[in-house]
């Protein structure tokens, strides 16, 4: 598992800065020195680095610029402005979605490879990858790390070249029985980080709770042999107090009739 290997790397690392590179990706020759220089120049704890993605089968390349100014100072600014880009969906984003803005418009790629980290911060805060999470573990690591940051910076040039893996690898995780447990583990991790922040992160993932509950219900009917496990996960997820509160306050719109119907059904159940 990638998380276990990354944790082993963190335990063995002795340098001042940490980078995470996937084996099939490449970087520009000046990727490391420029990131380190930016971290030292700005006395930053985190440097966000733009990337591009290549589709191996077609050779198509897409540039992914950074969507916001990541040069932030102070824990409050980082928590309020940068961390929500990775942590989940808020009700405000849902309302913007109803008005025509893509749901992912204010999200950033959560891959940990798109950044530079200080090993001292990782050691001091005990930040680790949750080895029980198979999908979106990067987002949880990055969110936990950002909670410990005091200053962040950025390089808005595609110095990292991400090679998009075959869709089948990710789809197999999304379609397998582990999907249900992964959803429950993600909820537990978000709640753990919310508590760590003093309960200030709930608005950043309230809508995600509702979307995930609906995803679990749909998957129960689609995953081969997963009906009973899916329904069990659906009941466990929906009975969580944070999820119940999110269900009650989730905004509804006639523009998304399917979502509205699903939310109303879940409100009746829970």
N, C-alpha and C positions, 0 to 999 in steps of 0.2 A: 504494500500500500504506500502511496506517495507520502502521506502524512507521517508514517513511521520512518521513512527514509529521510524526510526533511528534519524531523526531530533528532534523528541520529546525527545529521549534519550539524545542527545547532549545538548539540552536545560536544562535538569534536572541534567546532570552530574556535579559533584563537585570535582572529583579527579584530580590528576596530569596527569594520563594516561588514554587513551581510547582504549577499545577493542570492536570489533563487533563479536558476536557469533550468528550463526544461531541456531534456537531452536532444530533442530534434529541432530546437530553435537556434537562431544565430543572433549576434549583436554586432554593432559597428565597432571598429577598432578602438575608438575613443569612448566607448560606453562606460567602462569602469572609471577611468581617470576623470571624466567630466562629472560623473555622479559624485565621486568622492570630493572633487573640488567644490561642487555646489554645496554639499553637506558641510564642509569645513568653512567655506566662505560665509554661509548663512547661519552657522552653528545650529544646523537643523537636525532633527531626529528622524526625519523621513523625507525622501526625495521621490516625487512622482515623475515617471519618465514615459513619454508618449511611445506608441508602438504602431507597427503595421502588421497585417495578417495576410498570409499567403494560403490559397487553396491549392494543395498539391496536384489534384487531378486536372485543374484548368490553368494553373499558373497565375490566376488573378490575384492582384494585391490590393488591399484596402488600407488606407491610412486612418488611424484613430487618434485624432488630436485630443488633448486634454480639454474637457468641457468647462472648466472653471479655473480661476486663479488659485493655485494651491500654495501660494506664498502666504502662509498664515502664522500668526504669533499668538500664543496663549491657548491653554487647554480648552477654554470655553468656545473660542472661535473654531478650533479644530473639531470639537465634538458637534457643534451646531451646523457647521458648513461642509466639512469634508467627510466625516464619518457617515452621515446619512446617504452619501453617494454609493456606499457599499452594503449598508446594513439591512435594507429592506425598502418596502414601499409604504408611504404615508397616505393618510386620507387626502392631504393637499394634492399629492400627485394623482390620486384617483380623480379628484375633481377636475384637474387640468386635462386628464385623459378624456373625461366626458366632453370637454370643450374642444377636443381635437388634437391635443398634444400627445405624441407617442408616450406610452407609459414609461419607457426606458430613457426618455429625453434627458433627465437629470441624473442618470446613473453612469457610473464609470466601470470599466472592466475591473473586476476584483482580483485578477491574477496577481499573485505576490511577486511574480517575475517583473512586473512593471514598476519596480521601485528599489530603493536602497535603504537599508535599516542600520541602526546602531546596535551592535551586539550588547553594549552595556545596558541599554534599555530592555532588551529581551531578557537578559540575565536578571536584572533588578526586579522586573515585574513577573518573571516566570512565564512569559508568553510562549505557548506551544500550540502546535496543530492538534486539534481534537481527532484522535485516531479512530473514533467511533463514527465519524461523519465522512461519507464517501463523496458527496456532491456539495459544492459551495463551502468547503472547508477553508479555502483561501480567503473568502470574504470574512469569515469569523476570526481567523488569525489576524487579518489586516485591521479589522474593527477593534479587536482587543489591543493590538499594538498602538493604534491611534489614540486610544484612551489614555495611554501613558506619555504621549508626545506633548512637547511644549512649543515646538516650532517646526514648520514644514516648508518645503520648497519644491521646485519643479524644473523639468527640462522638456519644453514642448516641441521636441524634434523626435522623429521616429528612430531612436537608436536601438530599439529592440525589435527583432523580426520574429514574430510568432507564426509558427507553422500549424495551421488548423488541422487537428487530427481527424481521422475518419469519423464521420457522424455516428457510425455504429457503436463505437466505444462508449460515448456518452449516452446514446439512446438505450444501450443495454442496461446501464445503471438506472436510467429513468423508468425503464419498463419492467425491471425485475422486482422481486419481492422485497428486496432491500430498500426500495423506494419509500415504503411506509415507515420503516424504522428510522430512515434518514430524516424524514420530515419531523418526527418526534424528537430526534436528537438535535436538529437545528432549532426547534422551538426552545428546548431546554437550554441550549447554548446562548441563544439571544436573551432569554430570561436571566441567565447567569450574568451576562455582561451588563444587562440593565440594572441588576442589583449592585454590581460593582461600580456603576456610574452614579449610584444614588437614586435610581428610578427615573432617570431623565431620558432614557432611550425609547420608552414605549411608543411615543408618537412616530418614531422613525420606522417602526415595523408593524404597526397595528393593521394596516391593510394587507400586509404579507400574511398575517395570521389567517385572515379570511380567504385570501386566494389559495393558501396551502390547504385549508380545510376543504375547499371545493375541489382542489386537485386530488386530494386523497379519495374523496367520494367518487370522482370520475374514474380514477385508477382502479378502484375496487371492482369495477365492471369491465375493465379493459385488460388488466394484467392477468395473464394465464394462471389459473389456480390461485388467484389472489383475493377472491371475494371475501372469505371469512377473515383473513388477516387484514384486508383493507377496511372492512366494516369495524373491526376491533380498533384499528388505528384511528378511524374516523371518530368513534365514540371517545377514545382517550384524548384525542386532540381537541375535540369540541367541548369537552368538560373542563378544560383548563380555564382558570379564571380570567387570564389575559385574553384568551380567544373569545370567551363569552362576552367580555366587555367590548372587544373589537367588533363582534357581530352586531351588538346593539347599536353601535354608533357608526357603522359603515355607511357611507353615503350611497344613495341609490339614484338611478337615472333611467328614464325610458330609452336613452341612447344605447344602453347595454341591458337589454331585457333579460338575456340569459343569466347574467351575473345577478341582477336584481331578483330573479326567480329563485336562484340557488341560495342567495342570502336569506330570503324570506323563508325558504324551506328549512334552512339550518336554524333560524331563529325559532321556528316552531318546534324543532327537535330538541334544541338545548335551552 
